[in-house]
Amino acid sequence: MNTSKKQLLSGNEAIALAAYHWGVKLGTGYPGTPSTEILENFSRLGGKAQWAPNEKVALEVGIGAAYSGARTLVTMKHVGVNVAADPLFTAAYTGVSGGLVLISADDPGMASSQNEQDNRHYARAAGVVMLEPADSQESYDFLIAGLEISEKWKMPVILRLTTRICHSKTIVQPRPCDSPSPEPSYQTDRAMRVMVPANARPAHKKLRQKLSEVALWNETSALNQAISGDKSLGIITSGISFMHALEAAPQAGFLKLGITYPLPIEKIRQFANSYERCVVIEEGDPYLVESIRAAGVMVEGKDEMYRFGELNVERVKRILAKDASPEAILPKGKPPQLCQGCPHRITFEILRDMNCIVSGDIGCYTLGVLPPFSAIDTCLCMGASISVGLGMRHVLDEKQARKIVSVIGDSTFMHSGITGLVEMVYNRPQTGHLVIVLDNNTTAMTGLQEHPGTGYSLDRQSAHQVSIEELSRSLGIEKTYVMDPRKEIESLKERIAECLAGSDPAVIVVRSPCILSVKARKK
Amino acid sequence: MNKITNVTIAGLGGQGVLKASDILTAAVFSSGCDIKKSEVHGMSQRGGSVSSDIRFGAKVLSPMIPRGTADYLVVLTEDQVDNNIDTLREGGTLIKPDTIDSEKLTNKRSINVALLGVLSKHLDIAESCWHEAIRNHLPEKLFDVNIEAFNLGRR
């Protein structure tokens, strides 16, 4: 294994490389910008990587591997952690045997997301150690540190990235692995693995005990870096904000936190006390500033206007200057569009012309909201198209209820549409309901990833192909149809009209491959 | 003095913005200085505006070029000049597609590499580094046509 040569890597590539070098036995996740390339690169390097149907499943599979003593990597975007939150919170109690690092790739500024939630709150809420790298070198180093912390304290660790860490390329010096990956072996420990209340109560106390040990260790950890500077200004920061701040105020003193939960609060207190002015520079929510003030350390924060969007050098300078005047409005670029040759444009044209109320979902087809279609009325989170559509059907008068259509992509359907379909047959609205699955046989938005419906695994090996229509019929949805939008425009229109007029639950799988995937496969 | 060179490459999804920035980045990296490159992926696949920031010098901190400090702005399509021009510093160099006589481009899609050829005249990077970067980032069968495009710009 050649670890001597410097490489120019994105944060995602650096994490994949570190996972490979440190013998991670299993990588699992669900595609989501900006996290997707981690598992793809891990697989390319030769690691065992797989796409789960969704993030909850991915984390549970990862926890199973880590219970068995394996070094494990689980990847997802920030909103994916919401889906995986259930296993996360209790895995903090149970702990793990093998090192388990969960990657949370946050998207401040929402380059490709429906919200800009700050997942640092999850670390505190669940009681899980959190690391935040500032470039690709640290992404490499912190993945390794995360595995070490996880193995030492036998608890899951979150490595929080942001879009600029994931997708920026910076120079990485890899290093040879100095701690061989243990061979998985299951050791029975029912008191720590079976979370019935009698076991969970002491497990919670044990978790808090571990966290206080980590907090004490973190006071002297090399992962937090102090840089002395001019006594007039000290800056406490973490992640990409450190890079912006160091460029904006090179004369200042810095406390760059590598571990942002639990915090090295005495180190912070000491730092803050040795500067005349101490400012916290952080992207997103006032997480650090509130935690530090809660410990009785007086530090300055930022104006509320800087909670929104990414930070950059210019914004950090404004924060330091306490400038809350309106920022320059930058010219907008050209927005993305549904591809000109996308076969699923046809369905949106039909729904628009029929004046439907469309409960939409997450994927490139969300772009159906834009003119000339303007044919998406709601888009909330993965899988919500079906359930939100059902809620509308239940309460609206018949005239409006019959206009409601749920539209979902094939990968999103596998992710969390199936339970919505079960709800549709179980709590059936009086007017029935229509679900249209826009099936392009890939996870297109995030860059053409496989999923359980494509017939291929992450590494393009043949896999069992889950059939959407058979799944639908097995739930008792007799009105399940498969149509080709290119060849059957007229009958598709008629079928939609017929389903809306009837009162049965119905599913139309509109199937035609993504044109980008057809092109990519040819290469 | 830590002099950083800032280059922004901009265009529309599918035009080869990221490919051009990968080639530039690789060429600079092989010349031995510190470098960071930053862009936002995701929606860019769908024909929207895409831009990539490349910064290099002795030590690069933020991966994003502060507004009004780019030394070079390379734009792959005329209609993306207006929304990117703010990145350029006063006296910075704008490199636009009309710098190239497109009639002389064997493959019109090589405009990104041709404009890198124009940029290369301003940067102190050995020609061999450029060639190696182009070779490593494009399929073998496209190498000759892209070297031709690069030379057209570099002339």
Interface residues (C-beta under 8 A of the other chain):
Chain A: L8 T33 P34 A111 S112 D135 T163 R164 H167 S168 K169 T170 I171 I240 M243 H244 L246 E247 N312 V313 E314 A328 L330 P331 K332 G333 K334 P335 P336 Q337 L338 C339 Q340 C364 L367 M445 T446 G447 L516
Chain B: L12 G13 T25 A26 F29 D34 I35 K36 K37 S38 E39 V40 H41 G42 M43 S44 Q45 R46 G47 G48 S49 S51 V60 L61 S62 P63 M64 P66 R67 D79 Q80 D82 N83 N84 D86
